[in-house]
Amino acid sequence: MSDIILETRDLCRTFGGGRSLLGRRKPLVKAVDGVSIRVERGRTLGIVGESGCGKSTLARMLVGLLPPTSGDIILDGQPVGALKGRDKFTFHRKVQLVFQDPLSSLNPRKTVRQILEAPLEVLLGMGKAARADRVAELMDLVSLRREFLDRYPHEFSGGQSQRIGIARALAAEPSLILLDEPVSALDVSVQAQVLKLLKDLQRRLGLTYLFISHDLAVVETLCDEVVVMYFGKIVEQASRADLFNRPQHDYTKLLLSSVPVPGKRRVAA
């Protein structure tokens, strides 16, 4: 089995370019412009950049929520664009997404039990008894009490809600979990708890993460390798140590210089 679980080749996504109702031509916007990345199995690749740099558009393409304009997405050696039927269904099980806002990503009309049982039934075809056992295991994995299963999302804090979102992603037994700004809506102390949980789960379950964030301090904590995006393009890609200690691109240096780090001085130029 290859060490590369996910690969993109010259991936592009454009918006606009057509004509409005008044016949005026809309400007063509390249949200993602020729992005090629590789995600190694069992590791964490971070994608950083300011708002509007294309990282969330990239995330939506990688989980199948948005088709690319051109380029290829390859999962476990198979081009995703060519998948049909059962193979496409399997792709949606293998790649799971943890959203930025935990509360808005959970159905307010469903209990935690119903939220966690849905992927077990739909994606894995588990029976009722097996689902009950697995749901209890998932709650244990994310350090939530089992008596919470019959509560609704509005009864939980942001950190607890994000743990439920992580449990829902784990329920599908994915090969890759894509985390789109998963701690940006949380208080700093809660962020640390969720990041520790993600690291513990990766170590215990051998998970692979693609972590999207604008917060370089968070990326430095979790990621093995980092990609820097600027206006839809990759401007730098390096190991965590090289990027934070020896940045090469001026934009990367600018990002690093804007992050306050107690007791540590970084030079922007």
C-alpha positions as CSV (number, residue, x, y, z in Angstrom):
1,M,0.0,0.0,0.0
2,S,1.3,3.4,-1.0
3,D,2.3,5.9,1.7
4,I,0.3,8.6,-0.2
5,I,-3.4,8.5,0.7
6,L,-4.5,11.6,-1.1
7,E,-3.0,13.5,-4.0
8,T,-4.1,16.5,-6.1
9,R,-2.6,17.3,-9.5
10,D,-2.9,20.8,-10.9
11,L,-6.3,21.3,-9.2
12,C,-8.3,24.4,-10.3
13,R,-11.6,25.9,-9.5
14,T,-12.9,29.0,-11.1
15,F,-16.1,31.0,-10.5
16,G,-17.9,33.5,-12.8
17,G,-16.9,34.1,-16.4
18,G,-20.5,33.9,-17.7
19,R,-23.0,36.7,-18.4
20,S,-25.4,38.3,-16.0
21,L,-29.1,38.7,-16.7
22,L,-28.3,42.1,-18.1
23,G,-25.8,40.6,-20.5
24,R,-22.7,41.9,-18.8
25,R,-19.8,39.5,-18.5
26,K,-19.0,38.4,-15.0
27,P,-15.3,38.5,-13.9
28,L,-13.6,35.2,-13.9
29,V,-12.2,34.4,-10.4
30,K,-9.6,31.6,-9.9
31,A,-10.3,30.5,-6.3
32,V,-7.9,27.5,-6.6
33,D,-5.2,27.8,-9.2
34,G,-3.1,24.7,-10.0
35,V,-2.8,23.2,-6.6
36,S,-0.8,20.0,-6.3
37,I,-0.5,18.4,-2.8
38,R,0.3,15.0,-1.3
39,V,-1.0,13.7,2.0
40,E,1.0,10.9,3.6
41,R,-0.9,8.1,5.4
42,G,-0.9,8.5,9.2
43,R,0.4,12.1,9.1
44,T,-1.1,15.6,9.2
45,L,-0.8,18.1,6.3
46,G,-1.7,21.7,7.2
47,I,-3.0,24.2,4.7
48,V,-2.7,27.8,5.8
49,G,-3.5,31.2,4.4
50,E,-5.6,34.3,5.0
51,S,-9.4,34.3,4.4
52,G,-10.1,34.2,0.7
53,C,-6.9,32.4,-0.3
54,G,-8.9,29.4,-1.6
55,K,-8.3,26.9,1.2
56,S,-12.0,26.3,2.0
57,T,-12.8,26.0,-1.7
58,L,-10.1,23.3,-1.9
59,A,-11.6,21.6,1.1
60,R,-15.0,21.4,-0.5
61,M,-13.5,19.9,-3.7
62,L,-11.6,17.3,-1.7
63,V,-14.8,16.0,0.1
64,G,-16.8,16.0,-3.1
65,L,-19.1,19.0,-2.3
66,L,-17.7,21.0,-5.2
67,P,-16.5,19.7,-8.6
68,P,-13.1,21.0,-9.8
69,T,-12.9,23.0,-13.0
70,S,-9.9,21.0,-14.0
71,G,-7.2,18.8,-12.5
72,D,-7.3,15.5,-10.6
73,I,-8.0,14.3,-7.1
74,I,-6.6,10.9,-6.4
75,L,-7.6,8.8,-3.3
76,D,-5.7,5.6,-2.6
77,G,-4.4,5.6,-6.2
78,Q,-7.9,6.0,-7.8
79,P,-8.9,9.2,-9.6
80,V,-12.0,10.5,-7.9
81,G,-13.5,12.0,-11.0
82,A,-13.8,8.6,-12.6
83,L,-15.6,6.9,-9.7
84,K,-19.2,5.8,-10.2
85,G,-21.9,3.9,-8.3
86,R,-20.6,2.0,-5.3
87,D,-17.0,3.3,-5.7
88,K,-18.2,6.9,-5.4
89,F,-20.3,5.9,-2.3
90,T,-17.1,4.4,-0.8
91,F,-15.2,7.6,-1.5
92,H,-17.7,9.6,0.5
93,R,-17.2,7.2,3.4
94,K,-13.5,7.3,3.2
95,V,-13.2,11.1,3.3
96,Q,-15.0,12.8,6.2
97,L,-15.2,16.5,7.1
98,V,-15.2,18.2,10.5
99,F,-16.7,21.6,10.1
100,Q,-15.6,25.0,11.5
101,D,-18.8,25.8,13.4
102,P,-19.7,22.7,15.5
103,L,-23.2,23.9,16.4
104,S,-24.4,24.8,12.9
105,S,-23.1,21.5,11.5
106,L,-25.3,19.4,13.8
107,N,-29.0,18.8,13.1
108,P,-30.8,20.6,16.0
109,R,-33.8,18.2,15.6
110,K,-31.7,15.1,16.2
111,T,-30.3,13.7,19.4
112,V,-26.6,12.9,19.6
113,R,-27.5,9.2,19.3
114,Q,-29.4,9.8,16.1
115,I,-26.6,12.0,14.7
116,L,-24.0,9.3,15.3
117,E,-26.2,6.4,14.2
118,A,-26.9,7.9,10.8
119,P,-23.4,7.2,9.2
120,L,-23.3,3.8,10.9
121,E,-26.6,2.8,9.2
122,V,-26.3,4.6,5.9
123,L,-22.5,4.2,5.2
124,L,-21.7,1.0,7.0
125,G,-25.0,-0.8,7.0
126,M,-24.9,-1.7,10.7
127,G,-27.8,-3.3,12.5
128,K,-29.5,-1.8,15.6
129,A,-27.6,-3.7,18.2
130,A,-24.2,-3.1,16.5
131,R,-25.0,0.6,16.2
132,A,-25.8,0.9,19.9
133,D,-22.5,-0.6,20.8
134,R,-20.5,1.5,18.3
135,V,-22.2,4.8,19.4
136,A,-21.2,4.1,23.0
137,E,-17.6,3.4,21.8
138,L,-17.5,6.7,19.8
139,M,-18.6,8.7,22.9
140,D,-15.8,7.1,24.9
141,L,-13.3,7.9,22.1
142,V,-14.1,11.6,22.3
143,S,-14.3,11.7,26.1
144,L,-18.1,12.4,26.4
145,R,-20.4,10.7,28.8
146,R,-22.7,8.1,27.4
147,E,-25.7,9.7,29.1
148,F,-25.3,12.6,26.7
149,L,-26.5,10.5,23.8
150,D,-30.2,11.4,24.3
151,R,-29.5,15.1,24.5
152,Y,-29.8,17.7,21.6
153,P,-27.0,19.8,20.2
154,H,-28.2,23.1,21.8
155,E,-27.6,21.5,25.2
156,F,-23.8,21.4,24.7
157,S,-20.9,23.8,24.8
158,G,-18.9,24.6,21.7
159,G,-16.1,22.2,22.7
160,Q,-18.5,19.4,23.4
161,S,-20.3,20.0,20.1
162,Q,-17.0,19.8,18.2
163,R,-16.3,16.5,20.0
164,I,-19.6,15.2,18.7
165,G,-18.7,16.4,15.2
166,I,-15.4,14.5,15.5
167,A,-17.2,11.4,16.7
168,R,-19.6,11.6,13.7
169,A,-16.6,11.8,11.3
170,L,-15.0,8.7,13.0
171,A,-18.3,6.8,12.8
172,A,-17.8,6.3,9.0
173,E,-14.3,4.7,9.6
174,P,-12.7,7.1,7.2
175,S,-9.2,6.9,5.6
176,L,-8.8,10.7,5.8
177,I,-10.4,13.3,8.0
178,L,-10.4,16.9,6.6
179,L,-10.6,19.5,9.4
180,D,-11.7,22.9,8.2
181,E,-10.9,25.5,10.8
182,P,-12.1,23.0,13.5
183,V,-11.1,25.1,16.6
184,S,-11.4,28.7,15.3
185,A,-14.9,29.1,16.9
186,L,-13.6,27.9,20.3
187,D,-12.0,29.6,23.3
188,V,-8.3,29.2,23.5
189,S,-8.4,26.8,26.5
190,V,-11.0,24.7,24.7
191,Q,-8.9,24.8,21.5
192,A,-6.0,23.1,23.4
193,Q,-8.3,20.4,24.6
194,V,-9.7,19.6,21.2
195,L,-6.2,19.7,19.6
196,K,-5.0,17.2,22.3
197,L,-7.9,15.0,21.5
198,L,-7.1,15.0,17.8
199,K,-3.5,14.1,18.4
200,D,-4.5,11.3,20.8
201,L,-7.0,9.9,18.3
202,Q,-4.4,10.0,15.5
203,R,-1.9,8.1,17.6
204,R,-4.5,5.5,18.8
205,L,-6.3,5.0,15.5
206,G,-3.6,5.7,12.9
207,L,-5.7,8.6,11.4
208,T,-4.6,10.8,8.5
209,Y,-5.6,14.5,8.8
210,L,-5.7,17.4,6.3
211,F,-5.9,20.4,8.6
212,I,-7.1,23.8,7.2
213,S,-6.5,26.9,9.3
214,H,-5.5,30.5,9.3
215,D,-4.0,30.1,12.8
216,L,-0.3,29.4,12.5
217,A,0.1,28.6,16.2
218,V,-2.5,25.9,15.9
219,V,-0.9,24.5,12.7
220,E,2.5,24.4,14.4
221,T,1.0,22.3,17.2
222,L,-0.7,19.7,15.1
223,C,0.8,19.4,11.6
224,D,3.8,17.5,10.2
225,E,4.0,19.4,6.9
226,V,2.5,22.7,5.9
227,V,1.3,24.2,2.7
228,V,0.9,28.0,2.4
229,M,-1.7,29.3,0.0
230,Y,-1.9,32.8,-1.4
231,F,-4.6,33.9,-3.9
232,G,-5.4,30.3,-4.9
233,K,-1.8,29.2,-5.4
234,I,0.7,27.3,-3.3
235,V,3.6,29.6,-2.5
236,E,5.5,27.4,-0.1
237,Q,5.4,23.8,1.1
238,A,7.8,22.5,3.8
239,S,8.1,20.4,6.9
240,R,6.8,22.1,10.0
241,A,10.3,22.7,11.4
242,D,11.6,24.1,8.1
243,L,8.6,26.4,7.5
244,F,8.5,27.9,11.0
245,N,12.3,28.2,11.4
246,R,13.5,28.8,7.8
247,P,10.6,30.3,5.8
248,Q,11.5,30.9,2.1
249,H,8.6,32.9,0.6
250,D,8.0,36.6,1.6
251,Y,4.3,35.9,2.2
252,T,5.2,33.1,4.6
253,K,7.6,35.4,6.4
254,L,4.9,38.0,6.6
255,L,2.4,35.5,8.1
256,L,4.9,34.4,10.7
257,S,5.9,37.9,11.7
258,S,2.2,38.7,12.5
259,V,1.9,35.9,15.0
260,P,2.8,36.9,18.6
261,V,4.8,34.1,20.2
262,P,5.7,34.7,23.9
263,G,9.4,34.3,24.6
264,K,10.2,33.6,21.0
265,R,11.3,36.1,18.4
266,R,10.8,35.6,14.6
267,V,12.3,37.8,12.0
268,A,10.1,38.7,9.0
269,A,12.9,39.4,6.5
